[in-house]
Each structure stands twice: as C-alpha cells, then as structure tokens.
Amino acid sequence: MKKRIAILGSTGSIGQQALEVIENHSDLFEVEVITANNNAELLISQALKFKPSTVVIANENKYNEVSTALTKSQIKVFAGEKAISQVVEYDSIDIVLTAMVGYSGLLPTINAISWGKNIALANKETLVIAGDLIMQLAKKKQVDIIPVDSEHSAIFQCLTGEMHNQIEKIILTASGGPFRQLDFESLKKVTKNDALKHPNWNMGNKITIDSATLMNKGFEAIEAKWLFDVRPEQIEIIVHPQSIIHSLVQFSDSSIKAQLGLPDMKLPIQYALSYPKRIKSNFPRFNFSNFPNFSFEEVDNKKFRNLVLAFEAMKTGGNMPCIINAANEIVVNSFLNEKIGFLSMSEIIESTMGKVSFIKNPSYDDYVETNIEARQIANDLCKQYFL
C-alpha cells in the first residue's frame, strides 16, 4: 500500500523538495492533498502534475484562479485558512507533512493530530508556540511526530534503539550563518540581501533570516525540549560551519552519537515519510576526502542575541515562547521589507517579551490571544525603529 501524503505548504522550499522525493518513489508514496498560502501559479502546476484529490489556496482571492485552472480535472479546490485545517481530516490521508511557515501551522497540526494523523513536522513554530499542548495531544491520540528539520531528524535517528538509555545532553549544530565571521559593529550595516546569502542551505526567506540571526537555532532548542523530553540545560548549541554533522546526542555513559550527511533537506524529508523504514536514494554521497577537517566554535551571544532570548523564553515557559515567535515573525517581515535594521530585530523582540501579558499555564485560546497581542506590540515597536 502506498502512503498517502498531505503536504501543507507544498509551494515552499520543504514542500517542493517533498514532492521531488515523492516523485522519485512513486511506488511508495502518492499525493493526496496539497496546500499553498498565496502562490496559485505553482500550486496549479503541482496539482496538474501530481493529481491530488484536493488542493487548498489560503488566499481566498486566488480561489477563482485555481478553480478555473483545474476545472477539467477531478481535483477538488477549496480556499481559506479554515479549509487547510479541515482537509487534514480526510480518511484517505496517512501522514501530514506540515511545511507551513510560522504560526499558521499551529491549528492544522492540532487538527491533524486530533484526527489521528501521523505528522512529519517541518513547522518548528508549532512546538515553539504550544509544545506542551501538542505533545500531550499526540500522546493521547497515539500519533507519531517525526521531525523533518535536519537537526531534529539527526537526533531522532541517533535515539533509535536507545529508548531506555538516559540522555545527558543534546548538541544542536549551527552553520553560523552568513555573519559568523563579522564583528558586532559590522552587523549594524548588513542588508537584507546580505542576510539571505546562507552559506550551506537553500531555504525560504523567513527561515534564512532566522538562520542569520540564530533565532532558528533558538527555536530548534525549544522544539528539541518537547520532542525529546529534555530540560533546557541539557541542550547545547555549537557552531559547525561545514554543516556535515547535523546534531549529536551524548548519553549518561559519556558516549556521543552523531548523524552525518551532506546538507540536503530531501534526506530528512524522505526519512520522515518512509519511517520506520529507510529506502534507497540517489542523493549525493558524503566523501571524507572532500572534508578533511571538521571545525567547531562557541556561539557569540553578543552578536546573536536572539539565541539568548529564545533560551530565556524556553526557561520561562508558559506563553513566553509564543510571544517570542509572534514578535520574531513581525520583525523578520519588517527587516525583509527594509524597514528596520538587522540588530533592531533583537531589541524589538526583547521589548515585546517584557510588554505582553505572561500566562504560566496557557490554553489554546490563550495562545491565540497572546499571538494577537504580541504581534500588535511588536508592530508598534517596529514603527519606532523604521529606517
């Protein structure tokens, strides 16, 4: 039986690579549902090629464009954010790949878990915002959450067969981004185009900026806390510029296991979709002779203040990670629109964290209200920093 896949966010970087994996293993996988936020043209092209049963375009203004283009097919077309959350309920879906960016992935993931769907998780913000809620629900519904991020996939693979062995520490590796070798003063002058030049990975704009500020690594730390049931002090970040060692686990006997490979997101995507089996791939193979040296560095917390703020949010708990996520989405958007400077992002996030109402034990409705409040405050603060 083929695994039937729903891809939430099929037009983004992860979604497009997932479709490549599925195309290369059409005997094992088929596309049941694809969704997009705004890219109607690419969604239509994907639908005509992969012939899912259903497509959803979140931007309701693009419904007629998508519907008209697919009118001669048997594909059902829906529009709106609510429809994305509803289509994951289909009995015909075996696994949901959540590749949406940011807060928008939260409700569809919750609904998919509620309907007993296994999750291939590429939307780290889901666990950043509401990790406790998500993990409790997954346990109740006996749903597998298989990480797609290369770092968490690495940890997941290292822990296979180690279920009953005590983790001492999780070590998440970071490339250091495009500004690893810049001094603090130089960061005041960097531009959007500078920040979008990631040295190793090809990702969407939002995630690339998060990688440049190391907020992405802070979010990964929060995600790791929930996925692997560890405390904040058991998570370490180390800069590894080559991006070959994707992450490591140290056990109580001092042994360390690592997962290595060339930087290619198709590998963790394929692993998540095929789990618990590994399937053959034609991906390029790692050759030690091409990488005679691995190097490691400590993170410069002065330069990368966002990482410090993310750890503070993780240790504070409650709705604080939701606050930092909302503020980060606002400042990244402002930076990409060239309205604020690179270092201003951290200042606005930190200020937002101090202004939004703190809730120690939030409900889902509390997360919704927190997200709204934090975005409004961060928006107002951005205006004070406009270039």
N, C-alpha and C positions, 0 to 999 in steps of 0.2 A: 504493500500500500504506500502510495506517495504521501508525504507530509504536505498538508495544505497550509499555505502561509498567508497571513495578513501582514502587510507592510504599512505601518503608519508613518508616513513621511517618505514616500518612495522616490520623490524628486530630489531629495537632499543627497549629500555625499554617501552616507551609510546606505540609504535606500537604493541608490543606483548600483552600488557595489554588491548589495544583497541580490539584486536582480541578475547581475553577472554570475554570481555563484549559482543561483537557481537555474539559469540558462545552461551553465556548464554541467549541471546534474539534473537534467530534466526527467531522468528516470527515477529520481528520488523525491523531487520537490515540484510543487505547482503553486502558482499564484492564485489565491482566492479573492483577496481584497487589496487594493492599493489606494492610498490617500495622499493628498497634497494640500498645502496651505494656499498657495497662490499661483504656482507655475502650471497653468492649464495646458499650455502647449506641450510640455514634456509629459504631463500626466496622460494626455490623449495619445501621444506616441507610444508610451509604455503600455497603455490599455490595448491598443491595436496589435501590439507585438505579443503580449503575454496572455491576453484574453482572460482576465479575471472575471469572476461573476459580478463584481461590484466595484465601482470607483466612487470616491468622495472628494469633492473640492471644498475646502473650508471657506474660501471666499465666495459667498453666495452670489456676488455679482458676476462670477465666472461660470455659473451653472449652465446658462444657455449655450455658451461656447462649447463646453464639454459635452453637454447632452446632444447638441446638434451634430457634433463631430462623430459621436458614437451611435447615432440614431439607427444605422443599418446593422449594428451588431446586436448581440443578445445581452450586452452588458448593462446592468442597472446603474443609474447615475443619481447620486444624492449630493446635497450641498449643506454646508454649515458645520460648526464645531460639534453640535449635538449629534449629528449624523455619524461623525467619526467615533464617538463613544458608543453609539448604538450598533454599528456594524460588527464590532468585535463579539457580539452575542451569537453570531451565526454558528449553528451546529457543525457546519462544514469546515470550520477553522480548527486546525490542530495546534498551531503556535502563532503568537502575535509578536512581531518584531516592532518594538517601539522606538522609532528613529526620528520622532518629532523633536524639535528643539525647545528647551525651556519648560516653563510652567504648563504650556499647552498639552504636554504629555501626561499630566497627572491623572485627570479624570478618565481618559480612555484606558489607562493602565489599571486603575482601580476597577473599572467596569469589566475589563477582560479577566482579571483575577476572580472577581465575583462570579463570573460565568465559567470558572474552572479552566481557563485557557493558560497553558504554559507560556511564559514570557521570555523572549530574547531581548534583554534590556540594553538599549543603546542610549536611552534618555536618562542620564545620571541624575538630572534635576528631580526626577520622581522620588528618588530616595533621599536626596538632599532636603527637599521640602517636607516630606511626610514619611520618612523611613520607618518609624515605629508603626504607623498605621498600615503601611504596605506589607511589612514583614509579618505582622500579626494576621492580616487577611490571607496572605499566601499560605501561612501555616494552617489556618483554619480550613482553607479550600484545598489543601494538599497540592498546591501548584508549584512547579519548578520555576525559579527565576535564574536564568542563565545569563551571565554578564557578557556583553559584546565589547565593551571597552577593552583595548589590548591589555591594559594593566590588570584589570579585574579578571579577564579571561585567563591571564597568566597565573594569578593567584588560585583561581578556581581549578586550573589544571594541576598546579603544584599540590593542592589539597586532596586530589583524587587518591583514594586509598589511605588517607591519613585521618579519617573521620574521628577516630578515638584518641588521636595524639594531640597533645597540648601545643597550641601556637604561642610562641613567646613574642614574636614581632612580625609584622608585615612591612615590607620595604617596597614602596612605590617609586619607580624610576621616572625621572622627568628629563626631557631633552635639554631643558633650559631655555628653549625658545630662541627667537632671533636676537634677543638683547642680553644673552648670557654674559657676554664679554664687555658690555657697555658699563660705564660708571654711572652713579646716580645722577650726576649733573647732565649727562648726555641724554638721559631718559626724558628730560623736560622738553627736548626738541624733536622727539621721534614723531613720525606721522602715521596716519592710517596705513598708507602703503608700506611703510617700514614694518609695521606690526603684522601685516598679512603675509609676510615672507617667512613662513615656517621652514626651518632647515631640513626637516625629515618627513613631515606628514602633509598630505593633501586633504584639507578638511574645509568645511563651510566657514564663512566669515566669522560668525559668532564664536564658534569653538576655537578658531585660530587666534582671535583676540584674547580669549580666556587662557589660551596656552602662553601667549606673550606676557600676560600679567601673572601667570601661575595660579589664577583662580581655578582653572580647570583641575589642577592638581589638588587644590584645597577641596573642591567638590568630590574628587575621586577619593580623598581621605574619608569624607563623610559617607560616601557610598560604601566604601570598604568596611566601615564600622558596622553598618547594618547588614551587609551581605554576609560577612564572615564573623559576626558577633564578637568583635574585639573592642577594647577600650581605646580612647584617643591616644593615650600614652603608649599603646602598642603599635602605633602607626608611625613610620618614619619615611621622610621624603629624601631622596638622594638624586642629584643631577648626574645623568649618564648620557653625554652628548651623542653617542653613536646610536642610541635607541635600538639596540640589539637585545639586551636583557630587558624584558618587558615588565617584570617585577619579580620579587623574591619572597619566600616565607622562611623565617627562622623558627625552629622548634625548640622545645624545652631542653633537649639534649645538646643544643648549640649547632646542630646540623642545619644547613641552608639549602633549600631547593629553589631553582630558578627556571623560568621558561624563556627560551631564546628564539629569535627568528628575525628575518628582515622586516622592516616597518611596512606592513601591508595589512590593511584592515580586513581584507577578504578572508584572511585566515581565521581570526576570531569570529567573524560572521558565520563562516562555514561550520566552525566547531559548535557554535551555539545552535545552529539549525539541525545539525546531524547528531548532536549529543543524545545518548551516551556513546555513539559510535564515531570513530574517525573514518573519514572517507578520503580516497586518493585525490590529489590535486595536481595541477600543472603549475603551481606557484613557483617563482624562482627560489632556488635553494641557497641557504647560507653557506658561505665558504670562509673558513677561518683565515685562509691566506689573504683574503681581502680586508680583514680586520685584525691585524697582528696585535693591536693594543686596544684594551677597553680602559676608559678613564671614568673617574667618579669625583664629584665635588659636592661640598655642602651648599645648601641654598643660602643666598644672601638675603636675609629677611628685611633689610633696609630697602633694598631695591624692589623686592617682591612682597610688598605689604599685604597684598590680597591673600597670600597663603597664610599669613599670620592671622588675619581676620577670619578666615574660614575655620582655622583650628579653634579660635576663640568661640565662634558660633557653635561648633561641634561640642565643645566642652560645656557651654552654657545650656545647650539643648532647647527643649520646648519649641517655640515657633521662631527662634533666632536663625536657624538655617534657612527657613522660608523667607525671612526678612532679607538676609544677605543675597539670596538668589534673586528676589524681586529687584533689589537695588542694583545688582550686577547687570541684569537684563536691560535696565534703563540706561545705565552709564555706558555700557558697551554700544548700545544703539546710538547714543549721543556722540560717542567717540567715532563710530563709523560714519556718522553724518558730519564729522569735523566741527562739532560744536564745543567740545571740551578737550583738554589735553590728556595725555596718557596718564600722568601722575594724579590728575584730578579724580580719576575713577576711584582710586582707593580712598581719597579724602571724602568723597560723597558717600561711598558705601559705609565707611566708619561712622559718619554723622547720622546716616539713616538708621543704623543699628541702635544708636542711642536715643532716637526720637520715636520709634514705633512701639506701640504697647506690647509688653512682653507677656506671654502666656506660657506657663510651665507645662501644662498638660492639655495641649490643643486638640480639638475635634476637627473633623474635616471642614465644617463651617468656619471654624476659627482660622484655618489655613487660607480659606477663600478671602476672608475679611483682612487678614494680615497681608496677603498679596496685594490687595487693592490699596490698603493704607501705605504700605512700603513704596509702592510704585508712585503714588501721589507725592509723597515726601521726597523721594529721590528725584522726581521730575522737577519739583520746585527748587531743589538744591542745584540741579544742573543749570537752571537759568541764571543762578548767581555766578556760575563758572564759565558761562558762554564766552568763547574766544572773540 
